[in-house]
Amino acid sequence: MQCKRFTAEIAFFALFIIMMLIGFNFNTAKCYAYTRNYSASSSETLLDYTAETIKRNFEDVMTEHEIIKIFNKKGVKKYSSLSFPFSSKNQKLKVYFIKIIQPNGNIIHINLNNLKTVTAPFNPEAPIFSNQLLKTIQIPGLSKGSILDYKFRSIVLKPYMKNNFFTEDYFGGLSPLKKSVYKLTIPDGVYYRYAEYGFKEKPEIIKNSKNITLVWSLWNRKKLTPEPMGPGESFIVPHVMVSSVKSWNDVAGWYANLTKDIIKPGKQLKDFIKITASKKTKLAKIKSIYNFVAKKIRYVGYEFGIDGYKPSNVNAIFKNRLGDCKDHATLFASMLNQIGVKAYPVLIPTTEIPNMNPDIPTPFVFDHEITAIKLKSGKFMFADTTSNVTTFGDLPPMDQGRNVLIIVGGKAVIARTPIFPPSKNYISDKEYVSVYTNGSIKVRAAIIYGGAYDMYKRYLYSSISKKNKRNGVLKNIMSIAPNAKLINYSFENGDSMTKPYIERFSFTAKKYAGKNGKKIMIRIPLRTRNELAKITALKKRKYPIKFGYNFSEKTAVNINFPKNYKIMYIPQAVSFKNKVGSFKTAYSIKNGALIFNSIFSVFGYKIKTANYAAAKKLFNYTIKTLSSQVIIFNER
């Protein structure tokens, strides 16, 4: 299980599109090209053939044969290097051949002695140490019109879950596909179940006295094109999953057996729990323990063999102050249980991979672990201490709306994590604006961030330099007025686990408002939302829009006009609502100042294609309304 952490990459992808307008890794033994670029059809897969055999001892032998035609320079770059992943502890890899058939018919045989064994790419944001290795090789001689042909075999020597197998196969990638075959051979008498995703063809089933063979075939599939803000490659490429695990209780029992000897706190940890949980109320005790694990246990993963699934001993995690997602979740649950709070490990697939299918029991589908706390009502509350910027009671967007396996006393409880409402993920923007007779403005603003925005902002606060923080504020105000000059700025609650992140700044901008004789025209609010048009730029969509969370933005602007200027025109207040969300504005006058308020709310976790027209209408309506101007005039 590759533990996931709420890191810059995850947060940035999920939040950047909304705030500033704003790889996929198949979990199989498939070879992949070192460089991926799917913006055009740079290549075509002529043959994608996988033959997998499960033996009686559950050794897993997989042979793959790939034939790919290169169309252009992008294709040459994409396949300029091949990498074959494998585990040094539990897997054997053999590359049979790699050859290039040039357009003139000449064949170049790549010297396999040039294969180099390297460690998997290292991410300093979420350091994971494992026995995952890559055999890599450069592919010289590729050109437009050439064909790349290679074959390799991978053997998994021992299953992590005794007397069981679980596997999956993707039919090619995004490129056009002529023929893809997945052939799975299973010993007769071994239980199995399967599910297809993205296609309806059932397998051809061939039986003999020893084995059952299932054969799936896919022919002449066109190029698959991901859409902006849509699902990734792992969601849209047809694939099949097969498992011999009979029930989720089997998975839960297997995992509980892995952890039974490592979850009891020793004396040092017990003493620390008493001090940390010395608060008066039960909730305060839980929050205190949560904040300790989230802030003080540094994320480092050691995923060697079965340790990819098995957490470390809670006492070692506490002593070393190190651990990955499963270590975080296990330590947190152990500490809570010590103070009488029922807490359990939760295996979860993050939003980067397809959701868990409750009908196909397997530990293969999980890439993360969090914690479930049982409430007095009998319901579960979920917490993810892996994210050191997520306050207790919240969840990173990648954890929301996912089917999960809660392990309660070695038994399985299938549940679904909540999708928080728009009011949970919010930006509250308060602006005080003074307009001058020459059209210049002076602005004082305070922006409060909640939920997903709060996580993202506090991550940036803790990870970027003071200079970059200032540059971020500058970029923000210059998006309002290109000639803006920053006066001052400050940040609040950047290290807090209880209070929302607040950003304050003030600036001036010359000639911001338009002037025509005695009239001054100014757009209120100062920010437009033209970036929304880019999200719904496509005429129609094949896939849903996935912001990954619901969100809202509340704006309040108090604007003071020059002396002797009166309001000539105020845009009409509006209220719009449909299936995707709502937008509402209101204007009022108080002590000579104009007060503008708006609320923009979107159910953006997943906007179905059937609701795309509604999204387009809501976003366009919001853009048009926010482009309206207030007109004032000089009475003298």
C-alpha positions as CSV (number, residue, x, y, z in Angstrom):
1,M,0.0,0.0,0.0
2,Q,1.5,3.3,-1.1
3,C,0.6,5.7,1.6
4,K,-0.6,9.1,0.5
5,R,0.1,12.4,2.2
6,F,-1.8,15.7,1.7
7,T,1.2,17.3,0.0
8,A,1.8,20.4,-2.1
9,E,1.2,18.4,-5.3
10,I,-2.2,17.1,-4.1
11,A,-3.3,20.4,-2.7
12,F,-2.1,22.4,-5.6
13,F,-3.8,20.3,-8.2
14,A,-7.1,20.4,-6.3
15,L,-7.1,24.0,-5.3
16,F,-5.2,26.1,-7.8
17,I,-7.9,26.0,-10.4
18,I,-10.4,27.6,-8.1
19,M,-8.2,30.0,-6.2
20,M,-6.0,31.2,-9.1
21,L,-7.7,29.2,-11.9
22,I,-6.9,27.5,-10.4
23,G,0.9,11.1,-12.5
24,F,-0.9,8.7,-12.8
25,N,0.7,5.4,-11.8
26,F,-1.1,2.1,-12.6
27,N,-0.6,-0.2,-9.6
28,T,0.6,-3.1,-11.7
29,A,3.9,-4.4,-13.1
30,K,3.4,-2.7,-16.4
31,C,6.3,-1.1,-18.1
32,Y,6.0,2.6,-18.7
33,A,7.6,5.2,-20.8
34,Y,9.9,7.6,-18.9
35,T,8.2,10.7,-20.4
36,R,4.4,10.9,-20.8
37,N,2.7,13.5,-23.0
38,Y,-0.9,12.8,-24.0
39,S,-1.8,16.2,-25.4
40,A,-1.8,14.6,-28.9
41,S,-1.7,11.2,-30.5
42,S,2.0,10.8,-30.4
43,S,1.8,7.0,-30.8
44,E,-0.5,4.1,-31.3
45,T,-0.5,0.8,-29.5
46,L,-0.7,-2.0,-32.0
47,L,-0.5,-4.7,-29.5
48,D,-0.9,-4.8,-25.7
49,Y,-0.8,-8.4,-24.6
50,T,-0.7,-9.6,-21.0
51,A,-0.6,-13.2,-20.0
52,E,-0.8,-13.8,-16.2
53,T,-0.7,-17.1,-14.5
54,I,-1.6,-17.8,-10.8
55,K,0.1,-21.0,-9.7
56,R,-1.1,-23.4,-7.0
57,N,1.3,-21.8,-4.4
58,F,-0.1,-18.4,-5.6
59,E,3.1,-17.4,-7.3
60,D,2.1,-14.8,-9.9
61,V,3.7,-14.9,-13.3
62,M,3.0,-12.1,-15.7
63,T,4.3,-11.8,-19.2
64,E,3.7,-8.7,-21.3
65,H,4.3,-7.9,-25.0
66,E,3.9,-4.4,-26.3
67,I,4.1,-3.1,-29.9
68,I,3.9,0.6,-30.4
69,K,4.0,2.8,-33.5
70,I,5.6,6.2,-33.2
71,F,3.9,9.1,-35.0
72,N,5.9,12.2,-34.2
73,K,8.6,13.8,-32.1
74,K,6.4,13.7,-29.1
75,G,6.2,9.9,-29.5
76,V,9.9,9.7,-29.8
77,K,10.4,11.7,-26.6
78,K,7.7,9.7,-24.8
79,Y,9.4,6.4,-25.5
80,S,13.0,7.7,-25.3
81,S,13.4,5.6,-22.2
82,L,11.6,2.6,-20.8
83,S,11.3,1.7,-17.1
84,F,10.2,-1.7,-15.6
85,P,9.2,-1.5,-11.9
86,F,9.8,-4.4,-9.6
87,S,10.4,-5.3,-5.9
88,S,13.8,-6.5,-5.0
89,K,12.5,-8.6,-2.1
90,N,9.5,-10.4,-3.6
91,Q,9.7,-10.1,-7.4
92,K,11.8,-11.3,-10.3
93,L,12.0,-9.4,-13.6
94,K,13.3,-10.5,-17.0
95,V,13.3,-8.5,-20.1
96,Y,13.3,-10.8,-23.2
97,F,13.9,-8.2,-25.9
98,I,13.5,-4.6,-27.0
99,K,13.7,-3.8,-30.6
100,I,13.0,-1.0,-33.1
101,I,11.6,-1.6,-36.5
102,Q,12.5,1.4,-38.6
103,P,10.3,2.8,-41.4
104,N,12.7,1.3,-44.0
105,G,12.4,-2.2,-42.4
106,N,15.7,-2.2,-40.6
107,I,15.6,-3.7,-37.1
108,I,17.6,-2.3,-34.2
109,H,18.0,-4.7,-31.3
110,I,18.6,-2.8,-28.1
111,N,21.4,-4.2,-26.0
112,L,19.8,-5.4,-22.8
113,N,23.2,-5.2,-21.0
114,N,22.5,-1.4,-20.9
115,L,19.6,-2.0,-18.5
116,K,20.3,-0.1,-15.3
117,T,18.7,-0.8,-11.9
118,V,17.7,2.4,-10.0
119,T,15.5,3.3,-7.1
120,A,12.0,4.6,-7.6
121,P,11.7,8.4,-7.8
122,F,11.9,10.1,-4.4
123,N,9.5,12.8,-3.3
124,P,11.0,14.9,-0.4
125,E,7.5,16.2,0.4
126,A,6.4,12.6,1.3
127,P,9.6,10.6,1.7
128,I,9.0,6.9,1.3
129,F,11.8,4.3,1.5
130,S,11.0,0.9,-0.1
131,N,12.4,-1.9,-2.1
132,Q,10.7,-0.7,-5.2
133,L,13.2,-0.5,-8.0
134,L,13.2,0.3,-11.7
135,K,15.1,-1.3,-14.5
136,T,15.6,1.5,-17.0
137,I,17.1,1.8,-20.4
138,Q,17.5,4.4,-23.1
139,I,15.9,3.7,-26.5
140,P,18.1,5.3,-29.2
141,G,17.1,5.1,-32.9
142,L,13.4,5.9,-32.6
143,S,12.0,8.1,-35.3
144,K,8.7,9.1,-36.9
145,G,7.1,6.0,-38.3
146,S,9.2,3.5,-36.4
147,I,7.8,0.7,-34.3
148,L,8.9,-0.2,-30.8
149,D,8.5,-3.9,-29.8
150,Y,9.4,-5.3,-26.4
151,K,8.5,-8.1,-24.1
152,F,9.2,-8.8,-20.4
153,R,8.1,-11.1,-17.6
154,S,7.5,-10.4,-13.9
155,I,7.1,-13.0,-11.1
156,V,5.7,-12.2,-7.7
157,L,7.1,-15.0,-5.6
158,K,4.8,-14.8,-2.6
159,P,1.4,-13.2,-2.0
160,Y,1.1,-10.7,0.8
161,M,-2.2,-12.2,1.7
162,K,-1.7,-16.0,2.2
163,N,-3.5,-18.3,-0.3
164,N,-5.0,-15.4,-2.2
165,F,-4.3,-13.3,-5.3
166,F,-5.6,-10.0,-6.5
167,T,-4.7,-8.3,-9.7
168,E,-5.8,-5.8,-12.3
169,D,-5.0,-5.0,-15.9
170,Y,-5.5,-1.8,-17.9
171,F,-6.1,-2.1,-21.6
172,G,-3.4,0.2,-23.0
173,G,-3.2,3.8,-22.0
174,L,-4.7,6.9,-23.6
175,S,-3.2,6.4,-27.0
176,P,-5.2,4.8,-29.9
177,L,-5.2,1.0,-29.5
178,K,-5.5,-1.7,-32.2
179,K,-5.5,-4.8,-30.0
180,S,-5.3,-5.4,-26.2
181,V,-5.6,-8.8,-24.7
182,Y,-5.5,-9.8,-21.0
183,K,-5.3,-13.5,-20.4
184,L,-5.5,-14.7,-16.8
185,T,-5.0,-18.4,-15.9
186,I,-6.1,-19.6,-12.4
187,P,-5.8,-23.1,-10.9
188,D,-9.1,-25.0,-11.1
189,G,-11.0,-24.9,-7.8
190,V,-9.6,-21.5,-6.7
191,Y,-12.3,-19.0,-6.0
192,Y,-12.3,-15.8,-7.9
193,R,-14.5,-12.9,-8.8
194,Y,-14.0,-10.0,-11.3
195,A,-15.3,-6.6,-12.3
196,E,-14.9,-4.7,-15.6
197,Y,-14.5,-0.9,-15.6
198,G,-15.1,1.2,-18.7
199,F,-16.3,-1.6,-21.0
200,K,-18.9,-4.3,-21.0
201,E,-17.3,-7.2,-22.8
202,K,-17.2,-10.4,-20.7
203,P,-14.3,-12.7,-20.9
204,E,-14.0,-15.9,-22.9
205,I,-13.6,-18.7,-20.3
206,I,-11.5,-21.7,-21.2
207,K,-11.5,-24.7,-18.8
208,N,-9.4,-27.8,-18.6
209,S,-8.6,-30.4,-15.9
210,K,-6.1,-28.1,-14.2
211,N,-6.9,-24.5,-14.9
212,I,-9.4,-21.9,-15.8
213,T,-8.4,-19.2,-18.2
214,L,-10.2,-15.9,-18.6
215,V,-9.5,-13.9,-21.8
216,W,-10.6,-10.3,-22.2
217,S,-10.0,-8.6,-25.6
218,L,-10.4,-5.0,-26.8
219,W,-10.0,-4.0,-30.4
220,N,-9.7,-0.8,-32.4
221,R,-10.2,1.7,-29.5
222,K,-9.8,5.4,-30.4
223,K,-7.6,7.7,-28.5
224,L,-8.9,8.7,-25.0
225,T,-8.7,12.4,-24.2
226,P,-8.9,13.6,-20.6
227,E,-10.8,16.8,-20.1
228,P,-9.8,19.8,-18.0
229,M,-10.9,19.3,-14.4
230,G,-12.0,15.7,-15.3
231,P,-11.1,12.3,-14.1
232,G,-7.5,11.1,-14.7
233,E,-6.2,8.2,-16.7
234,S,-6.8,5.6,-14.1
235,F,-10.5,6.4,-14.3
236,I,-11.1,6.5,-18.1
237,V,-8.8,3.7,-19.4
238,P,-10.8,0.5,-19.5
239,H,-9.5,-2.1,-16.9
240,V,-10.4,-5.3,-15.1
241,M,-9.9,-6.3,-11.5
242,V,-9.8,-9.9,-10.3
243,S,-9.6,-11.2,-6.7
244,S,-9.7,-14.5,-4.9
245,V,-10.6,-12.9,-1.6
246,K,-14.0,-14.1,-0.5
247,S,-15.1,-11.4,1.9
248,W,-14.1,-8.1,3.4
249,N,-14.0,-9.9,6.7
250,D,-11.1,-11.9,5.3
251,V,-9.3,-8.6,4.5
252,A,-10.1,-7.2,7.9
253,G,-8.9,-10.3,9.7
254,W,-5.7,-10.4,7.7
255,Y,-4.9,-6.8,8.5
256,A,-5.8,-7.2,12.2
257,N,-3.4,-10.1,12.4
258,L,-0.6,-7.9,11.0
259,T,-1.2,-5.3,13.7
260,K,-2.1,-7.4,16.8
261,D,1.3,-7.2,18.4
262,I,2.2,-3.6,17.7
263,I,-0.7,-1.5,18.9
264,K,-0.2,-1.7,22.7
265,P,1.4,1.3,24.2
266,G,4.4,0.8,26.6
267,K,5.1,2.7,29.8
268,Q,6.7,5.8,28.1
269,L,3.8,6.2,25.7
270,K,1.2,5.6,28.4
271,D,2.8,8.3,30.6
272,F,2.9,10.7,27.7
273,I,-0.8,10.0,26.9
274,K,-1.7,11.0,30.5
275,I,0.0,14.3,30.1
276,T,-1.2,15.0,26.6
277,A,-4.8,14.1,27.4
278,S,-4.9,16.0,30.7
279,K,-7.7,18.2,29.3
280,K,-11.0,18.3,31.1
281,T,-13.4,17.2,28.4
282,K,-13.2,14.1,26.2
283,L,-13.3,16.3,23.0
284,A,-10.4,18.4,24.3
285,K,-8.4,15.2,25.1
286,I,-9.0,13.8,21.6
287,K,-8.0,17.1,19.9
288,S,-4.8,17.3,22.0
289,I,-3.8,13.8,20.9
290,Y,-4.8,14.5,17.3
291,N,-2.7,17.7,17.2
292,F,0.3,15.8,18.7
293,V,0.2,13.1,16.1
294,A,-0.5,15.5,13.2
295,K,2.2,18.0,14.1
296,K,4.9,16.0,15.8
297,I,5.1,12.7,13.9
298,R,7.1,13.5,10.8
299,Y,6.0,11.8,7.6
300,V,8.5,9.1,6.6
301,G,7.5,5.8,5.1
302,Y,9.3,2.5,5.2
303,E,7.6,0.2,2.8
304,F,9.7,-2.9,2.4
305,G,7.7,-6.0,1.5
306,I,4.8,-6.6,3.9
307,D,5.7,-3.4,5.6
308,G,4.0,-1.7,2.8
309,Y,0.8,-2.9,4.5
310,K,2.0,-3.5,8.1
311,P,2.4,-0.4,10.4
312,S,5.3,0.0,12.7
313,N,5.1,-0.6,16.4
314,V,3.4,2.3,18.1
315,N,6.1,2.6,20.7
316,A,8.8,2.9,18.0
317,I,6.7,5.5,16.1
318,F,6.3,7.5,19.3
319,K,10.0,7.2,20.2
320,N,11.4,8.1,16.7
321,R,8.6,10.7,15.9
322,L,8.5,9.2,12.4
323,G,5.9,7.3,10.4
324,D,3.8,7.1,7.3
325,C,0.0,7.2,6.9
326,K,-0.6,3.7,8.5
327,D,1.8,4.6,11.3
328,H,0.0,7.8,12.0
329,A,-3.4,6.2,12.0
330,T,-2.3,3.3,14.2
331,L,-0.6,5.5,16.8
332,F,-3.6,7.9,16.9
333,A,-6.1,5.0,17.4
334,S,-3.8,3.4,20.0
335,M,-3.6,6.6,22.0
336,L,-7.3,7.2,21.8
337,N,-8.1,3.7,22.9
338,Q,-5.9,4.3,25.9
339,I,-8.2,7.1,27.1
340,G,-11.4,5.1,26.5
341,V,-12.2,6.4,23.0
342,K,-13.1,3.7,20.5
343,A,-10.9,4.3,17.4
344,Y,-10.1,2.0,14.5
345,P,-7.9,1.8,11.4
346,V,-9.5,2.7,8.1
347,L,-8.2,1.6,4.7
348,I,-9.1,4.1,2.1
349,P,-8.5,4.7,-1.7
350,T,-7.8,8.4,-2.2
351,T,-9.4,10.4,-5.0
352,E,-6.3,9.8,-7.2
353,I,-7.4,6.2,-7.8
354,P,-10.7,4.6,-8.6
355,N,-13.0,4.1,-5.6
356,M,-13.3,0.8,-3.8
357,N,-15.8,-1.6,-5.3
358,P,-17.7,-3.2,-2.3
359,D,-18.3,-6.3,-4.5
360,I,-14.6,-7.1,-5.0
361,P,-12.9,-7.7,-1.7
362,T,-9.1,-7.0,-1.9
363,P,-6.5,-4.9,-0.1
364,F,-5.1,-4.0,-3.5
365,V,-7.4,-1.0,-3.9
366,F,-6.2,1.0,-0.9
367,D,-3.4,3.5,-1.0
368,H,-3.9,5.3,2.3
369,E,-4.9,4.8,5.9
370,I,-6.8,7.1,8.3
371,T,-8.7,6.7,11.6
372,A,-12.3,6.2,12.5
373,I,-13.7,7.4,15.9
374,K,-16.9,5.8,17.0
375,L,-19.4,8.4,18.4
376,K,-22.1,7.9,21.0
377,S,-24.6,7.8,18.2
378,G,-22.9,4.7,16.8
379,K,-21.7,6.6,13.7
380,F,-18.1,7.1,12.8
381,M,-16.1,10.3,12.6
382,F,-13.0,10.2,10.3
383,A,-9.7,11.8,11.0
384,D,-6.4,12.0,9.0
385,T,-3.4,12.9,11.1
386,T,-1.1,12.4,8.1
387,S,-2.0,15.9,7.1
388,N,-0.3,18.4,9.5
389,V,-2.4,21.2,8.1
390,T,-5.8,19.6,8.6
391,T,-7.7,20.6,11.8
392,F,-9.6,18.0,13.8
393,G,-13.1,17.5,12.4
394,D,-12.0,18.2,8.9
395,L,-10.7,15.9,6.1
396,P,-8.4,16.5,3.2
397,P,-10.3,16.6,-0.1
398,M,-8.6,13.4,-1.2
399,D,-10.3,11.5,1.7
400,Q,-13.8,12.7,1.0
401,G,-16.6,10.7,-0.6
402,R,-14.6,7.4,-0.6
403,N,-15.7,3.9,0.1
404,V,-13.6,2.6,3.0
405,L,-12.9,-0.4,5.1
406,I,-13.1,0.1,8.9
407,I,-11.5,-2.7,10.8
408,V,-13.3,-3.3,14.1
409,G,-12.1,-6.2,16.2
410,G,-10.9,-8.0,13.1
411,K,-14.2,-7.6,11.3
412,A,-15.0,-5.4,8.3
413,V,-17.3,-2.4,8.4
414,I,-17.9,-0.9,4.9
415,A,-18.6,2.8,5.1
416,R,-18.3,6.0,3.1
417,T,-16.4,9.1,4.2
418,P,-18.4,12.3,4.1
419,I,-18.4,15.0,1.4
420,F,-18.5,18.3,3.3
421,P,-21.0,21.0,2.2
422,P,-19.9,24.2,0.4
423,S,-20.0,26.1,3.7
424,K,-17.1,24.0,5.1
425,N,-14.7,24.9,2.3
426,Y,-14.9,28.7,2.2
427,I,-13.2,32.0,1.4
428,S,-14.6,34.9,3.3
429,D,-13.4,38.2,1.8
430,K,-14.0,41.5,3.5
431,E,-12.8,44.7,1.7
432,Y,-12.9,48.3,2.7
433,V,-12.4,50.6,-0.4
434,S,-12.0,54.3,-0.7
435,V,-12.4,55.9,-4.1
436,Y,-10.8,59.1,-5.0
437,T,-11.8,61.8,-7.5
438,N,-8.9,60.9,-9.9
439,G,-10.2,57.2,-10.1
440,S,-7.6,55.9,-7.7
441,I,-8.5,53.5,-4.9
442,K,-7.2,52.5,-1.5
443,V,-8.1,49.0,-0.3
444,R,-7.9,47.3,3.0
445,A,-8.8,43.6,2.9
446,A,-9.0,40.6,5.2
447,I,-9.5,37.1,3.8
448,I,-10.5,34.2,6.0
449,Y,-10.0,30.6,4.7
450,G,-11.8,27.5,5.8
451,G,-11.6,23.8,5.1
452,A,-9.7,22.9,2.0
453,Y,-8.6,26.5,1.4
454,D,-7.4,26.7,5.0
455,M,-5.3,23.5,4.5
456,Y,-3.7,24.8,1.3
457,K,-2.9,28.3,2.7
458,R,-1.4,27.0,5.9
459,Y,0.6,24.5,3.9
460,L,2.1,27.4,1.8
461,Y,2.6,29.4,5.0
462,S,4.8,26.6,6.5
463,S,6.7,25.7,3.3
464,I,7.6,28.8,1.4
465,S,9.9,31.7,2.1
466,K,8.9,35.1,3.4
467,K,9.8,36.5,0.0
468,N,7.5,34.1,-1.8
469,K,4.7,34.9,0.7
470,R,5.0,38.5,-0.2
471,N,5.1,37.7,-3.9
472,G,1.9,35.7,-3.5
473,V,0.2,38.8,-2.0
474,L,1.5,40.9,-4.8
475,K,0.2,38.5,-7.4
476,N,-3.1,38.6,-5.7
477,I,-3.5,42.4,-5.7
478,M,-2.1,42.8,-9.2
479,S,-4.8,40.5,-10.5
480,I,-7.2,43.2,-9.3
481,A,-5.2,46.2,-10.6
482,P,-1.9,45.7,-12.6
483,N,-0.5,49.0,-11.2
484,A,-1.3,48.2,-7.6
485,K,1.2,49.1,-4.9
486,L,1.3,47.0,-1.7
487,I,1.2,49.0,1.5
488,N,1.4,46.2,4.1
489,Y,0.4,42.6,4.7
490,S,0.2,40.0,7.5
491,F,-0.8,36.4,8.1
492,E,-2.6,34.9,11.1
493,N,-3.0,31.4,12.5
494,G,-0.5,29.9,10.1
495,D,0.6,27.4,12.7
496,S,-2.7,26.9,14.5
497,M,-4.7,23.7,14.5
498,T,-7.8,25.3,15.8
499,K,-8.2,28.7,14.2
500,P,-8.8,29.5,10.5
501,Y,-6.0,31.0,8.4
502,I,-6.3,34.8,7.8
503,E,-4.6,37.0,5.3
504,R,-4.6,40.8,5.6
505,F,-3.3,43.3,3.2
506,S,-3.7,46.9,2.0
507,F,-2.8,48.5,-1.3
508,T,-3.4,51.5,-3.6
509,A,-4.0,51.5,-7.3
510,K,-4.0,54.6,-9.6
511,K,-6.7,55.1,-12.2
512,Y,-8.5,51.9,-11.2
513,A,-12.0,53.4,-11.7
514,G,-13.1,54.7,-15.1
515,K,-13.8,58.5,-15.3
516,N,-16.0,60.3,-17.8
517,G,-16.5,63.9,-16.9
518,K,-18.3,64.1,-13.6
519,K,-19.0,60.4,-13.6
520,I,-16.9,57.6,-12.1
521,M,-17.5,54.0,-12.9
522,I,-16.2,51.3,-10.6
523,R,-16.6,47.5,-10.6
524,I,-17.8,46.1,-7.3
525,P,-16.5,43.7,-6.1
526,L,-13.0,44.3,-7.2
527,R,-12.4,40.7,-8.2
528,T,-14.1,39.2,-11.2
529,R,-14.4,35.4,-11.7
530,N,-13.6,35.2,-15.3
531,E,-11.5,32.1,-14.7
532,L,-14.8,30.2,-14.2
533,A,-15.3,30.5,-18.0
534,K,-12.2,28.3,-18.6
535,I,-13.7,25.5,-16.5
536,T,-16.8,25.4,-18.7
537,A,-15.1,26.3,-22.0
538,L,-15.9,23.0,-23.7
539,K,-19.2,22.9,-25.6
540,K,-20.0,19.5,-24.1
541,R,-18.2,17.0,-21.9
542,K,-17.7,13.3,-21.9
543,Y,-16.6,13.1,-18.3
544,P,-17.7,14.9,-15.1
545,I,-16.0,18.0,-13.7
546,K,-14.1,17.1,-10.5
547,F,-13.2,19.9,-8.2
548,G,-12.9,17.3,-5.5
549,Y,-14.8,19.2,-2.9
550,N,-17.8,21.6,-2.5
551,F,-16.9,25.2,-1.9
552,S,-18.3,28.7,-1.3
553,E,-17.1,32.3,-1.4
554,K,-18.5,35.1,0.6
555,T,-17.6,38.7,-0.3
556,A,-18.4,41.8,1.6
557,V,-17.3,45.2,0.3
558,N,-17.7,48.6,2.0
559,I,-17.0,51.4,-0.4
560,N,-16.6,55.1,0.4
561,F,-16.9,57.7,-2.4
562,P,-15.3,61.1,-2.7
563,K,-17.1,64.1,-1.1
564,N,-19.9,65.6,-3.2
565,Y,-20.2,62.3,-5.2
566,K,-23.6,60.6,-5.2
567,I,-24.7,57.2,-6.5
568,M,-26.2,57.4,-9.9
569,Y,-26.5,53.7,-10.7
570,I,-26.4,50.5,-8.7
571,P,-26.8,47.1,-10.5
572,Q,-29.8,45.1,-9.6
573,A,-29.5,42.5,-6.8
574,V,-29.7,39.0,-8.1
575,S,-30.5,35.5,-6.7
576,F,-29.7,32.5,-8.9
577,K,-29.9,28.8,-8.0
578,N,-29.7,25.5,-9.9
579,K,-28.5,21.9,-9.4
580,V,-24.9,22.9,-9.3
581,G,-25.0,25.8,-6.9
582,S,-26.1,29.3,-6.3
583,F,-25.1,32.9,-6.5
584,K,-26.7,35.9,-4.7
585,T,-25.9,39.6,-4.4
586,A,-27.2,42.4,-2.3
587,Y,-26.6,46.2,-2.2
588,S,-27.3,48.6,0.6
589,I,-26.3,52.2,1.6
590,K,-25.2,53.0,5.2
591,N,-23.8,56.3,6.4
592,G,-23.1,57.3,2.8
593,A,-21.1,54.2,2.0
594,L,-22.2,51.5,-0.4
595,I,-22.3,48.0,1.0
596,F,-22.0,45.0,-1.4
597,N,-22.5,41.4,-0.3
598,S,-22.4,38.2,-2.4
599,I,-22.4,34.5,-1.8
600,F,-21.2,32.0,-4.4
601,S,-21.7,28.4,-3.6
602,V,-20.9,25.3,-5.7
603,F,-21.5,21.6,-5.3
604,G,-18.3,20.9,-7.1
605,Y,-17.1,17.6,-5.6
606,K,-18.3,16.0,-8.8
607,I,-20.4,17.7,-11.4
608,K,-22.0,15.1,-13.6
609,T,-22.1,15.5,-17.3
610,A,-25.9,15.7,-17.1
611,N,-25.4,18.9,-15.0
612,Y,-22.7,20.4,-17.2
613,A,-25.2,22.8,-18.8
614,A,-26.3,23.9,-15.4
615,A,-22.7,24.5,-14.3
616,K,-22.1,26.6,-17.5
617,K,-25.2,28.6,-16.8
618,L,-24.3,29.3,-13.1
619,F,-20.7,30.2,-13.9
620,N,-21.5,32.5,-16.8
621,Y,-24.3,34.2,-14.8
622,T,-21.8,34.8,-12.0
623,I,-19.2,36.2,-14.3
624,K,-21.6,38.6,-16.0
625,T,-23.0,39.8,-12.7
626,L,-19.6,40.5,-11.2
627,S,-18.6,42.5,-14.2
628,S,-21.3,45.1,-13.5
629,Q,-20.3,48.6,-12.5
630,V,-21.5,51.2,-10.0
631,I,-21.7,54.7,-11.4
632,I,-21.3,57.8,-9.2
633,F,-21.4,61.5,-10.2
634,N,-20.2,64.7,-8.8
635,E,-23.1,67.0,-7.9
636,R,-21.1,70.2,-8.3
